[in-house]
Amino acid sequence: MTEILDDMLCFKKHDIDVTNISFNRLENEIENGNISGDEDDVLEIVDNLIETFKKMKENFEAGILPIPEKMD
């Protein structure tokens, strides 16, 4: 979680909007019975978020305006 918070603070400092990132997909998958929503599922979602933020940060540092994929 520290890595996610650090990235979010970096994005805020540089006025990069990450408010469209949500966990709707996780909720939908649980409601549809596709996943159980157990700890392993949540950790996978967190890992995916870390990877997304990492790519966004790398793009920013390379001078490319990061536009996150919609994560519904």
Backbone as ProteinMPNN parsed JSONL, in Angstrom:
{"seq_chain_A": "MTEILDDMLCFKKHDIDVTNISFNRLENEIENGNISGDEDDVLEIVDNLIETFKKMKENFEAGILPIPEKMD", "coords_chain_A": {"N_chain_A": [[0.818, -1.191, 0.0], [2.034, 1.176, 0.609], [3.597, 1.756, -1.609], [1.616, 2.32, -3.518], [0.428, 4.59, -2.359], [2.64, 6.349, -2.377], [3.01, 6.64, -5.145], [0.555, 7.824, -5.811], [0.778, 10.266, -4.46], [2.913, 11.355, -5.883], [1.693, 11.625, -8.398], [-0.305, 13.463, -7.756], [1.241, 15.671, -7.044], [2.207, 16.372, -9.528], [-0.042, 17.047, -10.873], [-1.492, 14.953, -12.117], [-4.235, 13.213, -13.027], [-5.822, 10.617, -11.399], [-8.277, 9.815, -10.716], [-10.167, 8.363, -12.114], [-9.657, 5.727, -11.788], [-10.901, 2.785, -10.519], [-12.466, 0.289, -8.41], [-14.523, -1.086, -9.494], [-14.635, -3.251, -11.246], [-13.718, -5.41, -9.7], [-15.785, -5.567, -7.797], [-17.925, -6.153, -9.519], [-17.102, -8.635, -10.58], [-17.166, -10.233, -8.297], [-19.897, -10.064, -7.606], [-21.005, -11.315, -9.855], [-20.166, -13.85, -9.472], [-17.811, -14.768, -10.538], [-15.346, -14.574, -9.309], [-14.179, -15.159, -5.969], [-13.467, -13.125, -4.281], [-11.639, -13.335, -2.328], [-8.618, -13.118, -0.301], [-6.445, -13.641, -2.073], [-7.512, -12.844, -4.545], [-7.907, -10.101, -4.103], [-5.272, -9.279, -3.598], [-4.181, -9.726, -6.116], [-5.533, -7.782, -7.602], [-4.504, -5.489, -6.371], [-1.794, -5.775, -7.055], [-2.034, -5.452, -9.826], [-2.838, -2.78, -9.921], [-0.563, -1.532, -8.889], [1.248, -2.137, -10.946], [0.032, -0.719, -13.057], [0.246, 1.931, -12.119], [3.026, 2.058, -12.017], [3.717, 1.909, -14.743], [2.48, 4.26, -15.601], [3.979, 6.156, -14.203], [6.539, 5.704, -15.269], [6.042, 6.47, -17.911], [5.432, 9.182, -17.51], [7.896, 10.117, -16.525], [9.36, 9.764, -18.806], [8.41, 11.758, -20.312], [5.972, 11.443, -21.457], [2.574, 12.013, -21.432], [0.746, 10.453, -19.016], [-1.995, 8.302, -19.487], [-4.229, 6.523, -17.878], [-5.507, 3.221, -18.377], [-8.959, 2.494, -18.515], [-10.273, 0.979, -15.718], [-12.571, -0.689, -15.161]], "CA_chain_A": [[0.0, 0.0, 0.0], [2.932, 2.331, 0.643], [3.979, 2.051, -2.994], [0.462, 2.95, -4.159], [0.308, 5.939, -1.804], [3.759, 7.138, -2.898], [2.709, 6.965, -6.54], [-0.558, 8.77, -5.84], [1.32, 11.567, -4.071], [3.691, 11.835, -7.029], [0.742, 12.054, -9.422], [-0.954, 14.682, -7.272], [2.244, 16.732, -7.123], [2.372, 16.744, -10.931], [-1.394, 17.263, -11.426], [-1.908, 13.826, -12.948], [-5.516, 12.753, -12.491], [-6.027, 9.166, -11.336], [-9.575, 9.606, -10.076], [-11.017, 7.438, -12.855], [-9.313, 4.355, -11.436], [-11.846, 2.31, -9.513], [-12.482, -1.145, -8.173], [-15.818, -1.585, -9.95], [-14.48, -4.572, -11.851], [-13.65, -6.373, -8.6], [-17.14, -5.713, -7.268], [-18.74, -6.842, -10.53], [-16.668, -10.031, -10.665], [-17.667, -10.921, -7.107], [-21.351, -10.162, -7.732], [-21.327, -12.274, -10.914], [-19.704, -15.168, -9.06], [-16.626, -15.158, -11.3], [-14.282, -14.72, -8.326], [-14.721, -15.193, -4.605], [-13.138, -11.901, -3.561], [-10.789, -13.659, -1.191], [-7.366, -12.373, -0.19], [-5.652, -13.798, -3.297], [-8.112, -11.998, -5.583], [-7.636, -8.703, -3.758], [-3.844, -9.049, -3.81], [-3.969, -9.649, -7.56], [-6.009, -6.462, -8.003], [-3.524, -4.519, -5.875], [-0.609, -5.925, -7.904], [-2.351, -4.84, -11.113], [-2.833, -1.333, -9.721], [0.846, -1.143, -8.757], [1.813, -2.197, -12.297], [-0.528, 0.394, -13.824], [0.884, 3.148, -11.637], [4.434, 1.999, -12.408], [3.77, 2.277, -16.159], [2.14, 5.68, -15.694], [5.121, 6.913, -13.689], [7.599, 5.582, -16.274], [5.65, 7.316, -19.045], [5.587, 10.571, -17.084], [9.324, 10.41, -16.453], [9.85, 9.789, -20.182], [7.818, 12.907, -20.966], [4.712, 11.052, -22.088], [1.458, 12.233, -20.512], [0.123, 9.148, -18.742], [-3.441, 8.178, -19.523], [-4.476, 5.154, -17.428], [-6.609, 2.475, -18.981], [-10.116, 2.42, -17.646], [-10.186, -0.275, -14.992], [-13.903, -1.034, -14.623]], "C_chain_A": [[0.864, 1.258, 0.0], [3.331, 2.739, -0.767], [2.847, 2.765, -3.739], [0.315, 4.386, -3.668], [1.425, 6.853, -2.302], [3.491, 7.571, -4.334], [1.586, 7.991, -6.635], [-0.099, 10.171, -5.443], [2.152, 12.186, -5.188], [2.752, 12.359, -8.112], [0.062, 13.357, -9.013], [-0.008, 15.87, -7.414], [2.383, 17.254, -8.552], [1.03, 16.919, -11.647], [-1.814, 16.194, -12.431], [-3.14, 13.213, -12.293], [-5.616, 11.229, -12.537], [-7.385, 8.831, -10.715], [-10.475, 8.647, -10.835], [-10.665, 5.974, -12.609], [-10.234, 3.913, -10.304], [-11.715, 0.8, -9.354], [-13.826, -1.748, -8.576], [-15.716, -2.993, -10.525], [-14.442, -5.662, -10.789], [-15.047, -6.638, -8.05], [-18.031, -6.479, -8.238], [-18.391, -8.323, -10.625], [-17.171, -10.841, -9.473], [-19.176, -11.129, -7.217], [-21.771, -11.2, -8.769], [-20.878, -13.69, -10.577], [-18.477, -15.659, -9.805], [-15.398, -15.332, -10.406], [-14.909, -14.662, -6.938], [-14.482, -13.894, -3.846], [-12.283, -12.166, -2.347], [-9.472, -12.875, -1.259], [-6.524, -12.468, -1.465], [-6.182, -12.921, -4.418], [-7.792, -10.524, -5.337], [-6.158, -8.38, -3.981], [-3.507, -8.946, -5.292], [-4.406, -8.279, -8.096], [-5.012, -5.386, -7.58], [-2.255, -4.581, -6.724], [-0.836, -5.28, -9.273], [-2.334, -3.317, -11.02], [-1.399, -0.813, -9.611], [1.511, -1.128, -10.127], [1.319, -1.037, -13.155], [0.13, 1.703, -13.419], [2.355, 3.198, -12.048], [4.586, 2.432, -13.866], [3.462, 3.755, -16.347], [3.323, 6.546, -15.272], [6.285, 6.873, -14.685], [7.293, 6.463, -17.478], [5.841, 8.791, -18.704], [7.055, 10.974, -17.087], [9.958, 10.466, -17.835], [9.258, 10.957, -20.969], [6.528, 12.614, -21.7], [3.599, 11.238, -21.067], [0.754, 10.905, -20.266], [-1.405, 9.226, -18.779], [-3.75, 6.736, -19.111], [-5.626, 4.521, -18.2], [-7.753, 2.467, -17.995], [-10.15, 1.03, -17.018], [-11.523, -0.632, -14.359], [-13.99, -2.498, -14.313]], "O_chain_A": [[0.468, 2.287, -0.548], [3.395, 3.927, -1.082], [3.092, 3.702, -4.499], [0.102, 5.297, -4.467], [1.173, 8.016, -2.617], [3.718, 8.726, -4.695], [1.654, 8.919, -7.442], [-0.543, 11.156, -6.031], [2.102, 13.395, -5.413], [2.994, 13.424, -8.68], [-0.122, 14.25, -9.84], [-0.413, 16.946, -7.853], [2.644, 18.438, -8.762], [0.973, 16.937, -12.876], [-2.414, 16.495, -13.463], [-3.09, 12.754, -11.152], [-5.505, 10.629, -13.606], [-7.612, 7.714, -10.252], [-11.454, 8.155, -10.273], [-11.307, 5.08, -13.16], [-10.335, 4.574, -9.271], [-10.959, 0.137, -10.064], [-14.222, -2.794, -8.062], [-16.6, -3.824, -10.317], [-15.058, -6.715, -10.952], [-15.443, -7.788, -7.86], [-18.799, -7.35, -7.83], [-19.279, -9.168, -10.738], [-17.557, -12.0, -9.624], [-19.681, -12.222, -6.959], [-22.776, -11.889, -8.588], [-21.176, -14.628, -11.317], [-18.132, -16.838, -9.72], [-14.515, -16.136, -10.704], [-16.028, -14.178, -6.765], [-15.193, -13.587, -2.889], [-12.2, -11.338, -1.441], [-9.259, -12.074, -2.168], [-5.948, -11.468, -1.893], [-5.404, -12.321, -5.16], [-7.446, -9.794, -6.266], [-5.833, -7.313, -4.501], [-2.64, -8.163, -5.678], [-3.729, -7.692, -8.939], [-4.715, -4.474, -8.353], [-1.699, -3.54, -7.075], [0.063, -4.638, -9.816], [-1.868, -2.642, -11.938], [-1.067, 0.227, -10.178], [2.26, -0.202, -10.438], [2.097, -0.437, -13.897], [0.528, 2.494, -14.274], [2.869, 4.263, -12.389], [5.471, 3.222, -14.194], [4.103, 4.429, -17.153], [3.627, 7.551, -15.915], [6.941, 7.888, -14.917], [8.185, 7.128, -18.005], [6.353, 9.559, -19.518], [7.416, 12.038, -17.589], [10.974, 11.133, -18.026], [9.562, 11.132, -22.149], [6.044, 13.439, -22.475], [3.663, 10.691, -19.966], [0.225, 10.299, -21.197], [-2.012, 10.11, -18.174], [-3.555, 5.817, -19.907], [-6.574, 5.188, -18.613], [-7.542, 2.436, -16.782], [-10.065, 0.023, -17.722], [-11.599, -0.853, -13.15], [-15.03, -2.971, -13.854]]}, "name": "protein", "num_of_chains": 1, "seq": "MTEILDDMLCFKKHDIDVTNISFNRLENEIENGNISGDEDDVLEIVDNLIETFKKMKENFEAGILPIPEKMD"}
